[in-house]
Amino acid sequence: MLVALTSLAALMAAQDFVPRDFVPFMTFTRSPSQVGDDVSVEVGVLRGEGRLQFWFRKIVERDGEGDILWTDTQRCPAARDAVVASTQIAPPRVLVPGIPVRPDGSIILSMDGVEYSLRSSAHYDSYGGHELYFTSNVDTPLANWVEGSLATLEECWSEDAPQHGEEDQPVEAQPSPE
């Protein structure tokens, strides 16, 4: 049986969906191969009334230690742009031996640089419930989106975790188990 849902809000209402505290639906990473810190940003639904809001948890790995910072679309309205823009990232195409990628038949392999990744809920047209995961290197649509999102969020980070709903108490800043 197929059910057509026109929005995330309709999906949430149709499934009697209650988001669990700080369970991400999307994670994106930036991992330099040589210089720089590994950064992982998780994004989830922030419970509350009115317009759908999102929380962001940034984990920066330095010398085996993880620093955790937070923001949300209530404190940082520009953060919504990162979420919306994620729906427009062009994924990589399937590489099949014998089918040329470039007119001369060559491909570019990068053994250095920065690895970017995205893991998220996904859909084909109206078919939901799939998982999407892909990685890339520099100068790709994914790299451009991750770098742009990190730049958008740069001034928004705080050590304070967002609150779910108006009457909820603050939640301790802990990374989600994976």
DRENVEXVO-570800 format. One line per field, with one value per atom (N, C-alpha, C, CB): residue in one letter; atom name; x, z, y. Coordinates in steps of 0.02 Angstrom, whole numbers, plus 32768, in hexadecimal, padded with zeros to 4 digits. Last residue first. Glycine has a CB too. Layout:
N
nuba <- [a/...]
zadren <- [CA/...]
X <- [X/...]
Z <- [Z/...]
Y <- [Y/...]
//
This chain:
178
nuba <- [e/e/e/e/p/p/p/p/s/s/s/s/p/p/p/p/q/q/q/q/a/a/a/a/e/e/e/e/v/v/v/v/p/p/p/p/q/q/q/q/d/d/d/d/e/e/e/e/e/e/e/e/g/g/g/g/h/h/h/h/q/q/q/q/p/p/p/p/a/a/a/a/d/d/d/d/e/e/e/e/s/s/s/s/w/w/w/w/c/c/c/c/e/e/e/e/e/e/e/e/l/l/l/l/t/t/t/t/a/a/a/a/l/l/l/l/s/s/s/s/g/g/g/g/e/e/e/e/v/v/v/v/w/w/w/w/n/n/n/n/a/a/a/a/l/l/l/l/p/p/p/p/t/t/t/t/d/d/d/d/v/v/v/v/n/n/n/n/s/s/s/s/t/t/t/t/f/f/f/f/y/y/y/y/l/l/l/l/e/e/e/e/h/h/h/h/g/g/g/g/g/g/g/g/y/y/y/y/s/s/s/s/d/d/d/d/y/y/y/y/h/h/h/h/a/a/a/a/s/s/s/s/s/s/s/s/r/r/r/r/l/l/l/l/s/s/s/s/y/y/y/y/e/e/e/e/v/v/v/v/g/g/g/g/d/d/d/d/m/m/m/m/s/s/s/s/l/l/l/l/i/i/i/i/i/i/i/i/s/s/s/s/g/g/g/g/d/d/d/d/p/p/p/p/r/r/r/r/v/v/v/v/p/p/p/p/i/i/i/i/g/g/g/g/p/p/p/p/v/v/v/v/l/l/l/l/v/v/v/v/r/r/r/r/p/p/p/p/p/p/p/p/a/a/a/a/i/i/i/i/q/q/q/q/t/t/t/t/s/s/s/s/a/a/a/a/v/v/v/v/v/v/v/v/a/a/a/a/d/d/d/d/r/r/r/r/a/a/a/a/a/a/a/a/p/p/p/p/c/c/c/c/r/r/r/r/q/q/q/q/t/t/t/t/d/d/d/d/t/t/t/t/w/w/w/w/l/l/l/l/i/i/i/i/d/d/d/d/g/g/g/g/e/e/e/e/g/g/g/g/d/d/d/d/r/r/r/r/e/e/e/e/v/v/v/v/i/i/i/i/k/k/k/k/r/r/r/r/f/f/f/f/w/w/w/w/f/f/f/f/q/q/q/q/l/l/l/l/r/r/r/r/g/g/g/g/e/e/e/e/g/g/g/g/r/r/r/r/l/l/l/l/v/v/v/v/g/g/g/g/v/v/v/v/e/e/e/e/v/v/v/v/s/s/s/s/v/v/v/v/d/d/d/d/d/d/d/d/g/g/g/g/v/v/v/v/q/q/q/q/s/s/s/s/p/p/p/p/s/s/s/s/r/r/r/r/t/t/t/t/f/f/f/f/t/t/t/t/m/m/m/m/f/f/f/f/p/p/p/p/v/v/v/v/f/f/f/f/d/d/d/d/r/r/r/r/p/p/p/p/v/v/v/v/f/f/f/f/d/d/d/d/q/q/q/q/a/a/a/a/a/a/a/a/m/m/m/m/l/l/l/l/a/a/a/a/a/a/a/a/l/l/l/l/s/s/s/s/t/t/t/t/l/l/l/l/a/a/a/a/v/v/v/v/l/l/l/l/m/m/m/m]
zadren <- [N/CA/C/CB/N/CA/C/CB/N/CA/C/CB/N/CA/C/CB/N/CA/C/CB/N/CA/C/CB/N/CA/C/CB/N/CA/C/CB/N/CA/C/CB/N/CA/C/CB/N/CA/C/CB/N/CA/C/CB/N/CA/C/CB/N/CA/C/CB/N/CA/C/CB/N/CA/C/CB/N/CA/C/CB/N/CA/C/CB/N/CA/C/CB/N/CA/C/CB/N/CA/C/CB/N/CA/C/CB/N/CA/C/CB/N/CA/C/CB/N/CA/C/CB/N/CA/C/CB/N/CA/C/CB/N/CA/C/CB/N/CA/C/CB/N/CA/C/CB/N/CA/C/CB/N/CA/C/CB/N/CA/C/CB/N/CA/C/CB/N/CA/C/CB/N/CA/C/CB/N/CA/C/CB/N/CA/C/CB/N/CA/C/CB/N/CA/C/CB/N/CA/C/CB/N/CA/C/CB/N/CA/C/CB/N/CA/C/CB/N/CA/C/CB/N/CA/C/CB/N/CA/C/CB/N/CA/C/CB/N/CA/C/CB/N/CA/C/CB/N/CA/C/CB/N/CA/C/CB/N/CA/C/CB/N/CA/C/CB/N/CA/C/CB/N/CA/C/CB/N/CA/C/CB/N/CA/C/CB/N/CA/C/CB/N/CA/C/CB/N/CA/C/CB/N/CA/C/CB/N/CA/C/CB/N/CA/C/CB/N/CA/C/CB/N/CA/C/CB/N/CA/C/CB/N/CA/C/CB/N/CA/C/CB/N/CA/C/CB/N/CA/C/CB/N/CA/C/CB/N/CA/C/CB/N/CA/C/CB/N/CA/C/CB/N/CA/C/CB/N/CA/C/CB/N/CA/C/CB/N/CA/C/CB/N/CA/C/CB/N/CA/C/CB/N/CA/C/CB/N/CA/C/CB/N/CA/C/CB/N/CA/C/CB/N/CA/C/CB/N/CA/C/CB/N/CA/C/CB/N/CA/C/CB/N/CA/C/CB/N/CA/C/CB/N/CA/C/CB/N/CA/C/CB/N/CA/C/CB/N/CA/C/CB/N/CA/C/CB/N/CA/C/CB/N/CA/C/CB/N/CA/C/CB/N/CA/C/CB/N/CA/C/CB/N/CA/C/CB/N/CA/C/CB/N/CA/C/CB/N/CA/C/CB/N/CA/C/CB/N/CA/C/CB/N/CA/C/CB/N/CA/C/CB/N/CA/C/CB/N/CA/C/CB/N/CA/C/CB/N/CA/C/CB/N/CA/C/CB/N/CA/C/CB/N/CA/C/CB/N/CA/C/CB/N/CA/C/CB/N/CA/C/CB/N/CA/C/CB/N/CA/C/CB/N/CA/C/CB/N/CA/C/CB/N/CA/C/CB/N/CA/C/CB/N/CA/C/CB/N/CA/C/CB/N/CA/C/CB/N/CA/C/CB/N/CA/C/CB/N/CA/C/CB/N/CA/C/CB/N/CA/C/CB/N/CA/C/CB/N/CA/C/CB/N/CA/C/CB/N/CA/C/CB/N/CA/C/CB/N/CA/C/CB/N/CA/C/CB/N/CA/C/CB/N/CA/C/CB/N/CA/C/CB/N/CA/C/CB/N/CA/C/CB/N/CA/C/CB/N/CA/C/CB/N/CA/C/CB/N/CA/C/CB/N/CA/C/CB/N/CA/C/CB/N/CA/C/CB/N/CA/C/CB/N/CA/C/CB/N/CA/C/CB/N/CA/C/CB/N/CA/C/CB/N/CA/C/CB/N/CA/C/CB/N/CA/C/CB/N/CA/C/CB/N/CA/C/CB/N/CA/C/CB/N/CA/C/CB/N/CA/C/CB/N/CA/C/CB/N/CA/C/CB/N/CA/C/CB/N/CA/C/CB/N/CA/C/CB/N/CA/C/CB/N/CA/C/CB/N/CA/C/CB/N/CA/C/CB/N/CA/C/CB/N/CA/C/CB/N/CA/C/CB/N/CA/C/CB]
X <- [8536/8534/8560/8549/84E2/8506/8501/84E9/8502/84D5/84FC/84A3/855B/8554/8525/8599/850B/852C/8526/850F/84E2/8500/8528/852C/8448/8490/84AB/84AC/83BF/83DA/8426/83C0/8352/838C/83A4/83C4/82A3/82DF/831A/82EA/820E/8243/827F/8258/81B1/81B4/81EB/8173/81C5/81CC/81D4/8191/822B/81EC/81F9/81C3/82CB/8292/8252/8294/8351/831C/82E5/8301/83FC/83B9/8388/83A2/848D/8461/841D/845A/850F/84CD/84A3/84A8/857F/8586/8543/85B7/8561/855F/856B/851A/8569/8576/8578/85B7/855B/851F/852D/84F0/85BE/85B0/8578/859E/85B9/85F4/85E6/8626/8554/854A/8581/8546/8587/8548/8540/850D/85F9/8601/85C2/8612/85BB/85E7/85F2/862A/8579/8553/857D/853A/85E6/85B6/858D/8588/8621/8647/8619/867B/85B5/85D0/85F5/8600/85A5/856E/8588/853A/8623/860B/85D3/85F1/8624/8657/863F/869A/85B7/85B5/85E7/85C3/85E5/85A9/85A4/856B/869A/865E/8621/8664/871B/86FF/86C6/8736/875B/8753/8735/8797/86FB/8736/8727/8775/8677/8699/86D7/866A/85F8/8633/864E/8669/8552/8586/85BE/8569/84BB/84FE/852C/8516/8414/8442/8486/8428/838E/83C9/83F7/83EE/82DA/831B/8353/8321/825A/8273/82B4/8241/81EA/8216/8232/81F2/81BA/81CC/81FE/81E7/81A5/817A/8189/8132/8246/8204/81DB/81DF/8298/8291/824B/829C/82F0/82B3/82BE/8277/8343/833F/82FD/8379/83A5/8369/8361/8329/845A/8419/83E0/8411/84FD/84D2/848F/84F0/8588/8543/851F/8520/8631/85FF/85BB/8613/86D2/8691/8660/8678/877C/8744/8705/8750/87F6/87C5/878E/87AA/8895/8862/8837/8836/88BB/88CA/8890/890D/88A3/88BB/88C9/88F9/882F/8850/8863/8822/8824/8826/884C/8846/87C7/87F5/87EE/87E7/87C7/87A6/87DB/8781/87B5/87DB/87AD/8814/8775/8773/8797/8790/8766/87A3/87A8/87E0/86EA/86F0/872E/86EF/86D2/86E6/86EE/8729/86A0/868A/8698/86AE/866D/8698/8677/86AB/865C/8632/8659/85EB/86BB/86AC/867E/868D/8673/86AC/8696/86D3/860F/860C/8649/85C9/85DE/8618/8617/865B/8550/856D/85A5/8536/856A/854C/8571/854F/854A/8576/8551/85B5/84C1/84E8/8518/84BA/84B0/84B3/84DE/84D1/844A/848E/848B/84AF/83CF/83E4/842A/83E1/83B8/838B/839F/8344/840D/8420/83F5/841D/83CC/83FC/8411/843A/8385/8361/8390/8341/83EF/83C2/839F/838F/8428/8451/8425/8480/83BE/83D7/8401/8402/83B3/837F/8397/833D/8413/8422/83EF/8424/83DF/8405/8415/8446/83AB/837E/83A2/8353/83DC/8402/83D6/8446/8380/83B6/83DA/83E7/8332/8312/8346/82F1/8384/8367/833F/833A/8416/83D5/83B9/83A4/84AF/8485/8442/84A7/8541/84FC/84E2/84D0/85D5/85B4/856F/85DD/8654/860F/85F1/85E4/86EF/86CC/8687/86F4/8742/870B/86EB/86D7/87E9/87B5/877F/87D2/884D/8827/87F0/8855/8878/88A4/887D/88CC/87D8/881C/8843/881B/8744/8776/87BB/8776/86AF/86F1/8723/8705/860A/863D/867F/862C/8576/85B7/85E9/85D0/84CF/8504/8544/84F2/843A/847A/84AB/8494/8387/83C2/83FF/83BA/82FC/8331/8367/834E/8248/828A/82BC/8289/81B2/81E2/8228/81E2/814C/8175/81A8/8199/80F2/80FC/8126/811C/8149/810D/8120/80DF/81BD/81A2/8164/81D6/8258/8211/81FC/8204/82BE/82B6/826C/82D6/830F/82D2/82CD/8293/83C1/8384/8349/838F/8464/842A/83EC/8423/8513/84D4/849B/84D0/85AF/8574/8537/856D/8659/861B/85E2/861B/86FE/86C1/8686/86BA/87A8/876D/872F/8770/8817/87F1/87B8/87D6/88B3/8870/884D/8847/890B/890A/88C2/8932/88EA/892B/8923/8955/8868/8898/88D9/88A6/87D7/8814/8846/8835/8737/8771/87AF/8764/8699/86D2/870F/86D2/85EF/8632/8663/864B/8544/8576/85BA/8561/84AF/84F2/851E/850F/8402/8436/8478/8422/83B4/839C/83D0/8358/83E9/83EE/83CC/8437/83A0/83AD/83AF/8376/837B/83BD/83CF/83F0/82F3/8323/8366/832C/828B/82AF/82E4/82D0/81F4/823C/825C/825B/8169/8183/81CF/8167/80E6/812F/8140/8150/8076/8075/80BE/804D/807B/809A/8099/80E1/803D/8021/803D/802F/8091/804D/8031/8020/8105/8108/80C2/8128/80D3/80F0/80F0/8137/80B1/807C/8095/8065/8131/80FF/80C6/80E3/816C/8185/8153/81C9/80EA/811D/8134/8101/8092/80AC/80E0/8074/8084/8089/80AC/80AF/802A/804B/8049/802A/8043/8023/804B/8021/8021/8048/8020/805B/802A/8000/802D/7FD0]
Z <- [83A1/835C/8356/8328/840E/8404/83BC/8433/8405/83FF/83F5/83C5/8484/843F/843D/8422/84F3/84EA/84A2/851A/8556/8513/8510/8503/85AC/85AC/8566/85DD/858C/8588/8587/8549/85EA/85BF/85C3/85D2/85F1/8612/85E2/8655/859E/85AA/85CC/8568/857C/85C1/85D0/85D6/84F0/851F/8567/8519/848C/84A8/84DE/84C6/84B2/848E/84AF/848B/84AA/84D2/84A4/8508/8476/846F/849C/8426/84DE/84B4/84AF/84D1/84E1/84FB/84C9/850F/84A3/84CC/84E8/8506/83F8/843F/8465/8454/8353/8383/83CB/8372/82F1/8316/834F/82E8/8299/82CE/82FD/82AF/8241/8268/82A2/823B/81E9/8230/825D/8238/816D/8184/81CF/815F/8168/8169/8183/8122/8162/819B/81A1/8193/80E7/8124/8161/8128/808E/8094/80D4/8058/80A1/80B1/80B9/8079/8074/80B8/80CC/80BE/7FEE/801F/8066/8013/7FB6/7FB5/7FE9/7F6F/7FC6/7FE7/7FEB/7FC0/7F71/7FB8/7FDF/7FC5/7EF1/7F0F/7F5A/7EED/7EFC/7EEA/7F08/7F03/7F29/7EE9/7ECF/7EB5/7F86/7F78/7F33/7F7D/7F8E/7F9E/7F8C/7F78/7FDB/7FA2/7FBB/7F7C/8000/8011/7FD2/8034/8038/8006/801F/7FC4/805D/8076/803B/80A6/808C/805A/807C/8039/80A6/80C1/8087/80F4/809B/8084/80A7/8037/80AF/80D9/80C3/80DD/8022/8058/807C/8089/7F86/7FAD/7FE2/7F7F/7F30/7F6B/7F97/7F57/7EFB/7EF0/7F30/7EB5/7F6F/7F27/7F1B/7F04/8000/7FDE/7F92/7FF1/80A1/805A/803E/8034/812C/8113/80CB/813E/8119/8126/8115/80FE/8116/8125/8139/815F/80C0/80D2/80DD/809B/80C3/80C0/80D5/80ED/8080/8096/8093/806B/8096/8088/80A8/80A4/8044/807B/8068/8089/800F/8010/804E/7FD3/7FAF/7FE3/7FE5/7FD6/7F40/7F79/7FB5/7F66/7EC4/7EF4/7F31/7F08/7E1B/7E5D/7E8B/7E5C/7D8F/7DBF/7E01/7DC7/7CF6/7D34/7D61/7D57/7C42/7C81/7CBC/7C7C/7BC9/7BED/7C2F/7BC2/7B8D/7B7D/7BA1/7B8E/7BC5/7B7D/7B6A/7B56/7C5F/7C3B/7BF1/7C58/7C78/7CA3/7C80/7CE8/7C13/7C1F/7C4C/7BDD/7C48/7C34/7C46/7C58/7C7B/7C34/7C1B/7C24/7D1B/7CF0/7CA7/7D06/7D59/7D3C/7D0F/7D15/7DDC/7DB0/7D9A/7DD4/7DF6/7DFA/7DC7/7DEF/7E2C/7E00/7E08/7DB5/7EC8/7E94/7E68/7EB3/7ED8/7EED/7EB6/7F02/7EF2/7EBD/7ED5/7E7B/7F6B/7F5E/7F27/7F9F/7F95/7F51/7F3F/7F46/8018/7FEA/7FA1/7FF4/8059/8055/8024/809A/805F/8029/8023/8035/80D8/8098/805D/808F/8134/812F/80EB/8168/811D/8115/810C/8151/813E/80F9/80EC/80EB/81C7/819E/8155/81A2/81F6/81F6/81CC/823E/8200/81C3/81BE/81C1/8284/824B/8209/823F/8310/82D3/8296/82D0/836F/8382/8345/83B1/831F/8346/8358/8386/82E9/82BB/82DF/8289/8351/8338/830D/8371/8390/837B/8365/8341/83EC/83D7/83B8/8412/83FE/83FC/83DE/83D5/8447/842F/8435/8455/8425/843D/841E/842D/8449/8422/8444/8414/8436/845F/8432/848E/83E0/8401/842E/8429/83AE/83D7/8400/8406/8392/8398/83C7/83B4/833C/8357/8356/832F/835E/8341/8363/8348/833B/8361/833C/8369/8348/8326/8355/8311/832F/8360/8338/8389/8319/82FB/8334/82CB/8302/832C/8306/8371/82B5/82B4/82E5/826D/82A9/82B9/82BB/82FE/825B/8268/8272/822E/82AB/8272/8286/8255/833C/8304/82CD/831B/83CB/83A8/836C/83D8/83D2/83E7/83BE/83E1/83B8/83CB/83E0/8403/8331/8372/8382/8376/82D8/82E0/8328/82CB/82B2/82C5/82CC/8306/827C/8277/8289/822F/829E/829D/829E/82DA/825A/826F/8267/8245/8279/826A/8284/828B/8249/8260/824A/8246/826C/8253/8272/8261/8250/827C/8257/82B7/81F3/8207/8231/81CA/8173/81A4/81B3/818A/812E/8149/8182/8111/810A/810D/812F/80C8/815F/8139/8140/8150/815C/8178/814D/817F/8184/8160/8181/8160/8179/8195/8165/81A6/81B2/817E/819E/8154/81CD/81E7/81AB/8210/81F6/81C5/81EA/8198/825E/821F/81E9/820B/8308/82C8/828E/82B7/839D/836F/8329/8375/8407/83E9/83C4/841D/8445/8452/8431/849D/83C0/83FD/8406/83FC/8381/837B/83BF/835D/8361/8397/8394/83DE/82F0/82F9/8334/82B9/82B8/82FE/8317/8327/8232/8256/82A1/823F/820D/81F6/821D/81AC/8243/825D/824B/8241/81F7/8240/825D/825C/8176/8188/81D4/816C/8180/8174/8187/812B/8192/81C6/81BE/81C4/811A/8156/818E/816B/809B/80C1/80FD/80D8/8057/8035/805C/8025/8038/806B/804C/80AA/8002/7FEC/8025/7FAC/8016/8035/801F/8084/7FD4/7FD0/7FEF/7F88/8000/8000/8000/803C]
Y <- [810F/80F4/80B8/8129/817F/813F/8129/8109/822F/81F6/81B6/8201/828A/8272/8236/825F/82FB/82BB/82A6/8286/8376/8370/8330/83AD/8361/8361/8355/832D/83CB/8388/838D/8362/8436/842C/83E4/845C/8407/841C/8411/83F7/8440/840E/842E/83EE/849E/848B/8458/8470/84B3/84EA/84D4/8517/8440/8459/848E/841F/841B/8400/8418/83B2/848D/846E/8457/849F/8475/8491/846C/848D/8482/8459/847B/8411/84F4/84E4/84BD/8524/851D/84E1/84CA/84EE/854D/855A/8518/857A/8596/8560/8578/853E/85F8/85E2/85B3/85C1/8617/8648/8632/868A/85A2/85B5/85E4/85D5/857F/856F/858B/8525/85A5/85C1/85B9/85A0/8551/859A/85BC/85B5/84D4/84E3/852F/84C0/84E4/84DA/84EB/8492/84EF/8525/8521/8525/8470/84AD/84E8/84BB/841E/8418/8458/83DB/844C/8452/844E/841B/842D/8473/847C/8486/83A2/83CB/8414/83C7/8380/8371/839C/8327/83AB/83C9/83BC/83AF/83BF/8399/83BC/834E/83E8/83FE/83D2/83FF/8359/83A0/83AC/83C4/82C1/82E8/8331/82CD/8261/8280/82A3/82B1/81E8/820F/822F/81E3/81BF/81C4/81F1/81DF/8175/8181/8188/8149/816A/8182/818D/81C4/80FA/811C/812F/80EF/810C/80F3/8118/80F9/813E/8109/80EA/80D5/815B/816E/8131/819A/8183/8148/815B/8110/81EC/81E9/81AC/81E9/81F6/8215/8210/81F3/819F/81A3/81BD/815C/81DC/81C6/81C8/81F2/81CF/81DF/81C7/81C1/8204/81E4/81FA/81F7/8204/8222/81F2/8263/8236/81FD/821C/81CE/826D/827D/823B/82A8/82AA/8275/8291/823A/82CD/82E6/82AC/8322/82D3/82A8/82C7/8260/8330/8330/8300/8378/82FB/832E/832A/832A/8268/8298/82C9/82BC/8222/81FB/8228/81D4/8221/824D/8224/8288/8201/81E2/8211/819B/821F/823E/821A/828B/81C3/81D8/81F6/819C/81BF/81C1/81D2/81F5/81C6/8187/8187/8153/8240/821B/81D8/8244/826B/825C/8234/829B/8212/824E/823B/826C/8195/81CC/820E/81C9/810A/8144/8178/8164/806B/80A4/80E3/80A3/8015/8012/804A/7FD0/8005/7FF9/7FF3/7FB9/8084/8041/8038/8035/80E2/80D7/808E/80E9/8145/8102/80FC/80CB/81EE/81BC/8179/81D4/8244/822A/81F8/8208/82BC/8282/826C/8248/8365/8333/82F8/8352/83A9/8390/835B/8373/83D8/83E8/83CF/8432/83C4/83A1/83AC/83B9/841B/83D4/83AE/83B4/8495/848B/8441/84B6/8484/8488/8479/84CE/8484/844B/844A/844C/8502/84C5/8488/84BB/8557/8556/8517/8594/854B/852B/8526/8552/85A0/8558/8531/853D/861D/860D/85C3/8636/8623/8618/8606/8655/85F1/8603/85F5/85DA/85CF/85FE/8618/85DC/8579/85AF/85E4/8593/851A/854B/8581/8528/8506/84F1/8529/84DF/84BD/84F6/84DA/8520/848A/8484/84C4/8471/8425/8465/845C/849A/83C7/83C7/840D/8393/837C/83B7/83B9/83F9/82E9/8305/8341/82D1/82AE/82CC/82EA/8303/8288/8254/826D/8229/8306/82DD/82A9/8309/8337/8352/8324/839B/833F/8310/8330/82CD/838B/8398/836B/83E4/8385/8362/836C/8315/83DD/83DA/83B8/8421/83CD/83BD/83B4/837C/8425/8412/8405/844A/841A/8424/840B/83FF/846E/843B/844D/8434/8480/8499/845E/84BE/84AA/8475/8493/8441/8525/8511/84DC/854E/84EB/8518/84FA/8558/84A5/84BB/84E7/84E2/841C/845C/846C/8493/83C6/83C6/840B/8393/83C7/83E5/83E8/842C/8349/8370/8388/8347/8359/8336/8366/8311/833B/8366/833D/8385/8342/831C/834D/82EB/8350/8377/834A/83B8/8340/831C/8347/82D5/8359/8378/834D/83C1/834B/8329/8349/82DC/83D5/83AA/8388/83D2/83DF/83F4/83C0/8405/838F/83C6/83DA/8402/830C/8322/8354/8340/82EF/82B7/82CC/829D/832C/833A/8300/837C/8310/82ED/82FA/82A1/8338/8354/8337/83A4/82FA/82FE/8320/82B8/82F2/8300/830C/833E/829D/82AB/82BB/826F/8299/82A8/82B6/82E4/8281/8264/826F/8283/825D/8280/825B/828A/8276/823F/825E/8205/82CF/82CF/828F/82DB/827B/82B0/82A2/82B9/8243/8235/826B/81EE/8285/827E/8270/82BD/822F/8258/8251/8243/8216/821A/8248/8233/81E0/81F0/81F5/81BC/81D7/81A0/81AB/8197/824E/820E/81D3/8204/82B0/82A9/8264/82E1/829A/8297/828C/82D6/82AF/826E/8266/8267/8335/8304/82BE/8306/836A/8374/8342/83BC/834B/832A/8331/8348/8339/835E/8335/83A1/82E7/8322/8348/8350/823D/8271/82AC/8258/81B4/81F2/8225/820E/810D/8147/8184/8140/806E/80AB/80E4/80BC/7FC6/8000/803E/7FFF]
//
